[in-house]
Amino acid sequence: MSEKVKSYVIRAVWTAIQAAAAAAIATIGSTATIGGVDWRVVASTAGLAGVLSLLKSVAVGTPETKAS
């Protein structure tokens, strides 16, 4: 795997993790319990964020892969 692709994947994974955390926290805030979280919604939000991040990285690159 090239360094460019590796940086795209790493960025997408981090974006997915951040989206999952945000979705879970928002849901917990509205349901008041962790048992009330719809984890399918959290997972789909994270998955979509990861895919969009990967697509954006392919389209415009990442700061890590830009030449100085």
Backbone as JSON, one array per atom type, in Angstrom:
{
  "sequence": "MSEKVKSYVIRAVWTAIQAAAAAAIATIGSTATIGGVDWRVVASTAGLAGVLSLLKSVAVGTPETKAS",
  "N": [[0.86, -1.17, 0.0], [0.62, 2.17, -0.9], [2.12, 5.15, 0.5], [0.47, 7.36, 0.23], [-2.13, 6.28, -0.12], [-2.31, 4.93, 2.29], [-2.33, 7.11, 4.09], [-4.77, 8.24, 3.37], [-6.58, 6.25, 4.15], [-6.1, 6.1, 6.91], [-6.9, 8.68, 7.68], [-9.64, 8.52, 7.0], [-10.51, 6.51, 8.75], [-10.08, 7.73, 11.26], [-11.86, 9.88, 10.99], [-14.28, 8.47, 10.86], [-14.34, 7.36, 13.43], [-14.51, 9.69, 14.99], [-17.0, 10.65, 14.11], [-18.67, 8.58, 14.97], [-18.38, 8.79, 17.75], [-19.44, 11.37, 18.15], [-22.09, 10.99, 17.23], [-22.99, 9.03, 19.04], [-22.76, 10.39, 21.5], [-24.54, 12.51, 21.06], [-26.92, 11.08, 20.82], [-27.07, 9.81, 23.32], [-27.4, 12.06, 24.89], [-30.0, 12.78, 24.21], [-31.52, 10.6, 24.94], [-30.87, 9.95, 27.51], [-29.83, 7.6, 28.54], [-27.38, 5.04, 28.01], [-28.33, 2.7, 27.05], [-30.42, 3.42, 25.45], [-29.41, 4.15, 23.05], [-29.37, 3.99, 19.56], [-27.53, 1.87, 18.03], [-27.19, 1.06, 15.45], [-27.72, 3.33, 13.95], [-25.62, 4.94, 14.82], [-23.45, 3.44, 13.83], [-23.98, 3.52, 11.06], [-23.77, 6.25, 10.58], [-21.08, 6.67, 11.2], [-19.89, 5.02, 9.28], [-20.7, 6.24, 6.86], [-19.47, 8.75, 7.17], [-16.78, 7.96, 7.11], [-16.55, 6.91, 4.49], [-17.15, 9.2, 2.96], [-15.01, 10.83, 3.76], [-12.86, 9.38, 2.72], [-13.44, 9.53, -0.03], [-13.21, 12.31, -0.39], [-10.5, 12.68, 0.21], [-9.32, 11.28, -1.9], [-10.15, 12.88, -4.0], [-9.13, 15.51, -3.44], [-6.8, 15.2, -2.03], [-4.61, 15.02, 0.89], [-3.28, 16.97, 3.63], [-1.04, 15.67, 4.57], [0.03, 14.39, 2.39], [0.69, 16.26, 0.54], [3.12, 18.01, -1.38], [5.84, 19.77, 0.05]],
  "CA": [[0.0, 0.0, 0.0], [1.43, 3.38, -0.96], [1.98, 6.07, 1.63], [-0.68, 8.22, -0.04], [-3.34, 5.5, 0.17], [-2.29, 4.69, 3.74], [-2.77, 8.33, 4.78], [-6.2, 8.4, 3.1], [-7.31, 5.28, 4.97], [-5.97, 6.53, 8.31], [-7.77, 9.85, 7.86], [-11.03, 8.05, 6.94], [-10.8, 5.78, 10.0], [-10.21, 8.72, 12.33], [-13.11, 10.6, 10.77], [-15.37, 7.57, 11.24], [-14.33, 7.27, 14.9], [-15.04, 10.96, 15.51], [-18.43, 10.71, 13.81], [-19.34, 7.63, 15.86], [-18.4, 9.39, 19.08], [-20.39, 12.48, 18.14], [-23.45, 10.45, 17.12], [-23.32, 8.36, 20.29], [-22.95, 11.41, 22.53], [-25.79, 13.22, 20.77], [-28.04, 10.18, 21.12], [-27.14, 9.64, 24.77], [-27.95, 13.3, 25.41], [-31.44, 12.86, 24.0], [-32.22, 9.46, 25.55], [-30.46, 9.95, 28.91], [-29.17, 6.34, 28.92], [-26.62, 4.41, 26.92], [-29.18, 1.63, 26.52], [-31.35, 3.99, 24.49], [-28.7, 4.51, 21.83], [-29.58, 3.12, 18.41], [-26.17, 1.67, 17.58], [-27.19, 0.96, 13.98], [-27.61, 4.7, 13.45], [-24.26, 5.36, 15.1], [-22.57, 2.74, 12.88], [-24.19, 4.02, 9.69], [-23.22, 7.6, 10.55], [-19.63, 6.53, 11.15], [-19.53, 4.46, 7.98], [-20.88, 7.28, 5.84], [-18.41, 9.75, 7.36], [-15.53, 7.36, 6.64], [-16.59, 6.84, 3.02], [-17.04, 10.57, 2.45], [-13.64, 11.27, 4.0], [-12.01, 8.7, 1.75], [-13.7, 10.13, -1.34], [-12.63, 13.66, -0.42], [-9.05, 12.54, 0.15], [-8.97, 10.89, -3.27], [-10.41, 14.01, -4.89], [-8.31, 16.71, -3.21], [-5.59, 14.87, -1.29], [-4.55, 15.34, 2.3], [-2.09, 17.77, 3.91], [0.09, 14.78, 4.79], [0.59, 13.91, 1.12], [1.03, 17.39, -0.34], [4.54, 18.35, -1.4], [6.14, 21.01, 0.78]],
  "C": [[0.9, 1.23, 0.0], [1.18, 4.27, 0.26], [0.76, 6.97, 1.47], [-1.97, 7.5, 0.33], [-3.44, 5.24, 1.67], [-2.78, 5.92, 4.5], [-4.26, 8.58, 4.56], [-7.02, 7.49, 4.01], [-7.26, 5.68, 6.45], [-6.89, 7.71, 8.59], [-9.24, 9.43, 7.88], [-11.42, 7.32, 8.22], [-10.97, 6.76, 11.16], [-11.5, 9.53, 12.2], [-14.31, 9.76, 11.18], [-15.47, 7.45, 12.76], [-14.92, 8.54, 15.51], [-16.54, 11.08, 15.27], [-19.21, 9.77, 14.71], [-19.45, 8.19, 17.27], [-19.43, 10.52, 19.15], [-21.83, 11.98, 18.08], [-23.88, 9.78, 18.41], [-23.6, 9.37, 21.39], [-24.25, 12.17, 22.31], [-27.0, 12.36, 21.12], [-28.19, 9.98, 22.61], [-27.75, 10.89, 25.4], [-29.46, 13.39, 25.26], [-32.21, 11.71, 24.65], [-31.92, 9.31, 27.03], [-29.84, 8.63, 29.37], [-28.43, 5.76, 27.73], [-27.42, 3.28, 26.3], [-30.15, 2.13, 25.46], [-30.71, 4.37, 23.16], [-29.03, 3.5, 20.73], [-28.22, 2.96, 17.73], [-26.08, 1.47, 16.06], [-27.07, 2.34, 13.36], [-26.19, 5.22, 13.67], [-23.29, 4.73, 14.09], [-22.74, 3.27, 11.46], [-23.66, 5.44, 9.54], [-21.7, 7.54, 10.42], [-19.18, 6.0, 9.8], [-19.63, 5.48, 6.86], [-19.78, 8.34, 5.95], [-17.07, 9.22, 6.86], [-15.47, 7.31, 5.13], [-16.44, 8.23, 2.42], [-15.63, 11.13, 2.63], [-12.69, 10.66, 2.98], [-12.19, 9.29, 0.35], [-13.09, 11.53, -1.45], [-11.12, 13.59, -0.51], [-8.59, 12.16, -1.25], [-9.11, 12.08, -4.21], [-9.42, 15.17, -4.7], [-7.01, 16.43, -2.46], [-5.71, 15.21, 0.19], [-3.3, 16.19, 2.56], [-0.83, 16.9, 4.08], [0.78, 14.36, 3.49], [0.94, 15.02, 0.16], [2.54, 17.67, -0.25], [4.77, 19.68, -0.7], [6.82, 22.0, -0.13]]
}
